[in-house]
Amino acid sequence: MNRPVLLDASFLIALERETAAGVSGPARRFLPSLRGRRLVVSVVTVEELLEGAVDEAAAWTSLQRFTIQGIQLAQARRCALLQ
């Protein structure tokens, strides 16, 4: 089964910085392993990225390529079990 991948703000920020600098850092090297999988960001990640964005409209546009996952109590409990 090809499970979705939940990306956090730290990964997306690192990916953006590496891409802007033209550097093949850890985030860019990891990206090919995600090929073919659905990429998901949480509403918390959306908030974190928009909060720190210089250009909020551009940040919002870039977030549209991902599935945005809401978080409810069920997801919090499942995450706690996984941790």
FIDRENBA-116191 format. One record per atom (N, C-alpha, C): atom name; residue number from 0; residue in three letters; y, x, z. Coordinates in pm, 1 decimal, always signed. Layout:
N
SITE   atom   seq   type         yy         xx         zz
SITE     CA   NUM    ALA          Y          X          Z
...
END
This chain:
83
SITE   atom   seq   type         yy         xx         zz
SITE      N     0    MET     -118.8      +84.7       +0.0
SITE     CA     0    MET       +0.0       +0.0       +0.0
SITE      C     0    MET     +125.0      +89.2       +0.0
SITE      N     1    ASN     +223.4      +51.2      -76.6
SITE     CA     1    ASN     +347.6     +126.1      -87.7
SITE      C     1    ASN     +452.0      +65.2       +5.5
SITE      N     2    ARG     +455.7     +112.7     +127.0
SITE     CA     2    ARG     +543.5      +55.0     +228.8
SITE      C     2    ARG     +688.1      +94.6     +205.3
SITE      N     3    PRO     +782.6       +7.3     +245.8
SITE     CA     3    PRO     +923.8      +42.1     +232.3
SITE      C     3    PRO     +961.3     +155.4     +327.6
SITE      N     4    VAL    +1072.4     +220.0     +298.4
SITE     CA     4    VAL    +1121.8     +330.2     +379.7
SITE      C     4    VAL    +1257.4     +291.3     +436.1
SITE      N     5    LEU    +1271.0     +298.0     +567.5
SITE     CA     5    LEU    +1397.9     +268.6     +634.2
SITE      C     5    LEU    +1477.3     +397.9     +646.9
SITE      N     6    LEU    +1590.4     +404.2     +578.9
SITE     CA     6    LEU    +1675.8     +522.5     +582.2
SITE      C     6    LEU    +1785.3     +503.6     +686.5
SITE      N     7    ASP    +1812.2     +606.9     +764.4
SITE     CA     7    ASP    +1918.4     +595.9     +864.0
SITE      C     7    ASP    +2046.1     +664.2     +814.0
SITE      N     8    ALA    +2153.1     +645.0     +888.9
SITE     CA     8    ALA    +2283.5     +698.3     +848.9
SITE      C     8    ALA    +2281.7     +850.8     +840.5
SITE      N     9    SER    +2211.7     +916.3     +930.5
SITE     CA     9    SER    +2207.0    +1063.1     +928.7
SITE      C     9    SER    +2150.1    +1115.4     +798.5
SITE      N    10    PHE    +2041.7    +1053.2     +750.4
SITE     CA    10    PHE    +1981.5    +1095.4     +624.3
SITE      C    10    PHE    +2077.5    +1071.4     +508.5
SITE      N    11    LEU    +2138.6     +953.2     +503.6
SITE     CA    11    LEU    +2227.5     +920.1     +392.2
SITE      C    11    LEU    +2352.2    +1008.3     +391.1
SITE      N    12    ILE    +2404.5    +1041.1     +508.3
SITE     CA    12    ILE    +2521.4    +1130.7     +516.2
SITE      C    12    ILE    +2481.9    +1270.7     +467.8
SITE      N    13    ALA    +2366.7    +1319.0     +513.0
SITE     CA    13    ALA    +2319.7    +1451.1     +468.8
SITE      C    13    ALA    +2298.5    +1451.5     +317.6
SITE      N    14    LEU    +2239.8    +1345.5     +264.9
SITE     CA    14    LEU    +2216.2    +1336.1     +120.7
SITE      C    14    LEU    +2348.1    +1338.1      +43.6
SITE      N    15    GLU    +2445.7    +1264.9      +91.3
SITE     CA    15    GLU    +2577.4    +1261.1      +25.8
SITE      C    15    GLU    +2643.2    +1398.9      +29.5
SITE      N    16    ARG    +2638.7    +1465.7     +143.4
SITE     CA    16    ARG    +2700.5    +1598.7     +156.3
SITE      C    16    ARG    +2632.7    +1701.4      +66.9
SITE      N    17    GLU    +2498.6    +1698.6      +64.0
SITE     CA    17    GLU    +2424.8    +1792.7      -19.6
SITE      C    17    GLU    +2454.4    +1767.5     -167.3
SITE      N    18    THR    +2459.7    +1640.3     -206.3
SITE     CA    18    THR    +2487.6    +1604.7     -345.4
SITE      C    18    THR    +2627.8    +1648.6     -384.7
SITE      N    19    ALA    +2725.7    +1621.7     -299.2
SITE     CA    19    ALA    +2864.6    +1660.1     -327.8
SITE      C    19    ALA    +2879.8    +1811.0     -338.8
SITE      N    20    ALA    +2804.5    +1885.3     -256.9
SITE     CA    20    ALA    +2813.2    +2031.5     -258.1
SITE      C    20    ALA    +2723.1    +2094.8     -364.2
SITE      N    21    GLY    +2637.5    +2014.7     -426.4
SITE     CA    21    GLY    +2544.8    +2067.7     -524.9
SITE      C    21    GLY    +2436.9    +2154.5     -463.5
SITE      N    22    VAL    +2402.4    +2125.4     -338.4
SITE     CA    22    VAL    +2304.6    +2203.9     -263.4
SITE      C    22    VAL    +2173.6    +2125.9     -254.2
SITE      N    23    SER    +2062.4    +2195.8     -266.4
SITE     CA    23    SER    +1932.5    +2131.5     -249.7
SITE      C    23    SER    +1886.2    +2152.1     -105.8
SITE      N    24    GLY    +1940.4    +2070.1      -16.4
SITE     CA    24    GLY    +1905.6    +2079.0     +124.4
SITE      C    24    GLY    +1786.9    +1990.6     +157.8
SITE      N    25    PRO    +1757.7    +1973.7     +285.9
SITE     CA    25    PRO    +1640.7    +1896.6     +328.6
SITE      C    25    PRO    +1639.0    +1752.5     +276.0
SITE      N    26    ALA    +1751.8    +1686.1     +276.7
SITE     CA    26    ALA    +1755.8    +1546.5     +231.7
SITE      C    26    ALA    +1724.4    +1536.3      +82.6
SITE      N    27    ARG    +1785.7    +1620.3       +2.8
SITE     CA    27    ARG    +1761.2    +1616.8     -142.7
SITE      C    27    ARG    +1619.5    +1659.1     -177.1
SITE      N    28    ARG    +1562.6    +1751.1     -100.9
SITE     CA    28    ARG    +1424.3    +1793.4     -127.5
SITE      C    28    ARG    +1325.0    +1683.9      -88.5
SITE      N    29    PHE    +1360.0    +1603.4      +13.4
SITE     CA    29    PHE    +1272.0    +1496.2      +59.3
SITE      C    29    PHE    +1276.2    +1375.1      -33.5
SITE      N    30    LEU    +1387.3    +1353.7     -100.2
SITE     CA    30    LEU    +1409.2    +1234.8     -182.8
SITE      C    30    LEU    +1298.3    +1208.4     -285.1
SITE      N    31    PRO    +1247.4    +1307.5     -358.0
SITE     CA    31    PRO    +1141.9    +1278.7     -456.0
SITE      C    31    PRO    +1015.7    +1217.5     -395.0
SITE      N    32    SER     +988.8    +1245.0     -269.4
SITE     CA    32    SER     +869.8    +1187.6     -205.0
SITE      C    32    SER     +884.3    +1036.9     -183.2
SITE      N    33    LEU    +1005.8     +985.2     -198.1
SITE     CA    33    LEU    +1030.3     +842.2     -179.0
SITE      C    33    LEU    +1022.9     +763.8     -309.7
SITE      N    34    ARG    +1003.5     +832.8     -420.3
SITE     CA    34    ARG    +1000.9     +769.5     -552.8
SITE      C    34    ARG     +898.1     +656.9     -555.7
SITE      N    35    GLY     +939.9     +541.5     -604.2
SITE     CA    35    GLY     +850.8     +427.1     -616.4
SITE      C    35    GLY     +845.0     +339.9     -493.1
SITE      N    36    ARG     +910.1     +381.0     -386.5
SITE     CA    36    ARG     +909.5     +300.2     -263.5
SITE      C    36    ARG    +1042.1     +225.6     -250.2
SITE      N    37    ARG    +1036.9     +109.1     -190.4
SITE     CA    37    ARG    +1158.8      +30.6     -167.6
SITE      C    37    ARG    +1237.6      +97.8      -55.6
SITE      N    38    LEU    +1366.3     +124.3      -81.5
SITE     CA    38    LEU    +1453.0     +190.5      +16.3
SITE      C    38    LEU    +1533.8      +85.2      +89.9
SITE      N    39    VAL    +1529.3      +92.3     +222.4
SITE     CA    39    VAL    +1589.3       -8.4     +309.1
SITE      C    39    VAL    +1685.4      +59.6     +404.7
SITE      N    40    VAL    +1797.7       -5.3     +431.2
SITE     CA    40    VAL    +1889.2      +38.0     +537.6
SITE      C    40    VAL    +1910.7      -79.7     +631.0
SITE      N    41    SER    +1931.4      -49.7     +756.9
SITE     CA    41    SER    +1955.6     -156.4     +853.6
SITE      C    41    SER    +2103.7     -192.0     +856.9
SITE      N    42    VAL    +2133.3     -304.6     +915.4
SITE     CA    42    VAL    +2273.3     -343.7     +930.5
SITE      C    42    VAL    +2347.2     -244.2    +1019.2
SITE      N    43    VAL    +2276.9     -178.1    +1108.5
SITE     CA    43    VAL    +2338.8      -75.4    +1193.7
SITE      C    43    VAL    +2381.3      +43.6    +1107.2
SITE      N    44    THR    +2296.5      +85.0    +1014.5
SITE     CA    44    THR    +2331.0     +193.9     +923.3
SITE      C    44    THR    +2449.9     +155.9     +836.8
SITE      N    45    VAL    +2452.1      +33.3     +787.9
SITE     CA    45    VAL    +2565.8      -13.9     +708.8
SITE      C    45    VAL    +2694.0       -0.4     +790.6
SITE      N    46    GLU    +2690.9      -45.0     +914.8
SITE     CA    46    GLU    +2809.4      -36.0    +1001.1
SITE      C    46    GLU    +2852.2     +107.8    +1020.7
SITE      N    47    GLU    +2757.2     +196.2    +1048.6
SITE     CA    47    GLU    +2790.3     +336.8    +1073.9
SITE      C    47    GLU    +2854.0     +402.2     +951.2
SITE      N    48    LEU    +2799.4     +372.8     +833.5
SITE     CA    48    LEU    +2854.6     +432.0     +711.8
SITE      C    48    LEU    +2992.3     +375.7     +679.2
SITE      N    49    LEU    +3010.0     +246.0     +694.4
SITE     CA    49    LEU    +3140.7     +186.1     +665.8
SITE      C    49    LEU    +3245.7     +232.5     +765.7
SITE      N    50    GLU    +3205.4     +250.3     +890.3
SITE     CA    50    GLU    +3298.0     +296.7     +994.2
SITE      C    50    GLU    +3355.4     +433.8     +961.0
SITE      N    51    GLY    +3271.8     +522.3     +907.7
SITE     CA    51    GLY    +3317.0     +658.2     +880.7
SITE      C    51    GLY    +3363.9     +681.7     +737.9
SITE      N    52    ALA    +3363.0     +577.9     +655.6
SITE     CA    52    ALA    +3395.9     +595.0     +513.7
SITE      C    52    ALA    +3545.1     +614.2     +492.1
SITE      N    53    VAL    +3578.3     +709.0     +406.3
SITE     CA    53    VAL    +3716.3     +728.5     +363.1
SITE      C    53    VAL    +3754.1     +616.4     +266.6
SITE      N    54    ASP    +3661.5     +580.6     +179.0
SITE     CA    54    ASP    +3681.5     +474.2      +81.3
SITE      C    54    ASP    +3576.3     +367.2     +108.1
SITE      N    55    GLU    +3613.3     +264.8     +185.1
SITE     CA    55    GLU    +3518.0     +161.9     +226.3
SITE      C    55    GLU    +3458.1      +88.3     +106.5
SITE      N    56    ALA    +3539.2      +60.1       +4.9
SITE     CA    56    ALA    +3488.7      -11.5     -112.7
SITE      C    56    ALA    +3382.1      +70.7     -185.6
SITE      N    57    ALA    +3404.4     +200.4     -200.1
SITE     CA    57    ALA    +3306.4     +287.2     -265.9
SITE      C    57    ALA    +3178.6     +296.9     -182.3
SITE      N    58    ALA    +3193.9     +305.8      -50.6
SITE     CA    58    ALA    +3076.4     +312.3      +37.5
SITE      C    58    ALA    +2995.7     +183.3      +26.6
SITE      N    59    TRP    +3063.7      +70.7      +26.3
SITE     CA    59    TRP    +2995.1      -57.9      +15.2
SITE      C    59    TRP    +2921.9      -67.3     -118.2
SITE      N    60    THR    +2985.0      -23.2     -225.0
SITE     CA    60    THR    +2921.4      -25.8     -356.6
SITE      C    60    THR    +2795.2      +59.8     -356.6
SITE      N    61    SER    +2799.8     +177.4     -295.0
SITE     CA    61    SER    +2682.3     +264.9     -293.4
SITE      C    61    SER    +2568.9     +205.9     -209.2
SITE      N    62    LEU    +2602.4     +125.8     -109.4
SITE     CA    62    LEU    +2500.1      +63.6      -25.0
SITE      C    62    LEU    +2426.7      -49.0      -96.7
SITE      N    63    GLN    +2483.4     -100.7     -204.7
SITE     CA    63    GLN    +2423.4     -213.2     -275.6
SITE      C    63    GLN    +2290.3     -177.3     -342.2
SITE      N    64    ARG    +2262.0      -49.4     -360.3
SITE     CA    64    ARG    +2135.3       -9.3     -423.0
SITE      C    64    ARG    +2016.7      -24.0     -328.2
SITE      N    65    PHE    +2044.5      -42.8     -199.3
SITE     CA    65    PHE    +1939.1      -54.2      -99.6
SITE      C    65    PHE    +1916.7     -199.9      -59.7
SITE      N    66    THR    +1797.6     -227.7       -9.7
SITE     CA    66    THR    +1772.2     -354.5      +56.4
SITE      C    66    THR    +1832.3     -342.5     +195.5
SITE      N    67    ILE    +1911.8     -441.1     +235.0
SITE     CA    67    ILE    +1973.9     -437.0     +368.2
SITE      C    67    ILE    +1892.4     -525.4     +461.4
SITE      N    68    GLN    +1842.5     -463.6     +567.0
SITE     CA    68    GLN    +1753.5     -528.8     +662.1
SITE      C    68    GLN    +1829.2     -570.3     +787.0
SITE      N    69    GLY    +1825.6     -698.6     +816.7
SITE     CA    69    GLY    +1880.1     -744.7     +943.7
SITE      C    69    GLY    +1788.0     -702.2    +1056.8
SITE      N    70    ILE    +1838.8     -704.5    +1175.2
SITE     CA    70    ILE    +1757.2     -666.4    +1290.8
SITE      C    70    ILE    +1759.0     -781.6    +1390.3
SITE      N    71    GLN    +1641.8     -823.5    +1425.4
SITE     CA    71    GLN    +1624.2     -929.5    +1524.1
SITE      C    71    GLN    +1539.3     -874.5    +1638.2
SITE      N    72    LEU    +1516.9     -955.2    +1735.8
SITE     CA    72    LEU    +1438.7     -914.1    +1852.1
SITE      C    72    LEU    +1298.6     -867.1    +1810.8
SITE      N    73    ALA    +1237.1     -934.0    +1714.8
SITE     CA    73    ALA    +1102.4     -895.0    +1671.1
SITE      C    73    ALA    +1101.1     -751.5    +1618.8
SITE      N    74    GLN    +1202.6     -713.8    +1541.6
SITE     CA    74    GLN    +1208.2     -577.3    +1489.3
SITE      C    74    GLN    +1232.2     -476.4    +1601.5
SITE      N    75    ALA    +1315.3     -511.6    +1697.9
SITE     CA    75    ALA    +1341.2     -422.6    +1810.9
SITE      C    75    ALA    +1213.2     -399.1    +1891.5
SITE      N    76    ARG    +1137.3     -503.9    +1912.3
SITE     CA    76    ARG    +1012.2     -490.7    +1988.3
SITE      C    76    ARG     +912.0     -405.9    +1911.1
SITE      N    77    ARG     +901.7     -426.4    +1780.9
SITE     CA    77    ARG     +808.8     -349.1    +1699.1
SITE      C    77    ARG     +848.3     -201.0    +1699.5
SITE      N    78    CYS     +977.9     -175.1    +1688.3
SITE     CA    78    CYS    +1026.0      -37.5    +1692.0
SITE      C    78    CYS     +991.6      +28.0    +1825.7
SITE      N    79    ALA    +1008.8      -44.5    +1934.6
SITE     CA    79    ALA     +975.8       +8.2    +2066.8
SITE      C    79    ALA     +827.5      +44.3    +2074.5
SITE      N    80    LEU     +742.6      -38.6    +2016.5
SITE     CA    80    LEU     +597.8       -9.7    +2015.9
SITE      C    80    LEU     +567.6     +116.2    +1935.5
SITE      N    81    LEU     +636.6     +133.6    +1822.8
SITE     CA    81    LEU     +614.2     +250.5    +1738.5
SITE      C    81    LEU     +661.8     +378.0    +1805.9
SITE      N    82    GLN     +768.3     +368.1    +1885.0
SITE     CA    82    GLN     +822.8     +485.2    +1952.3
SITE      C    82    GLN     +730.1     +527.3    +2063.6
END
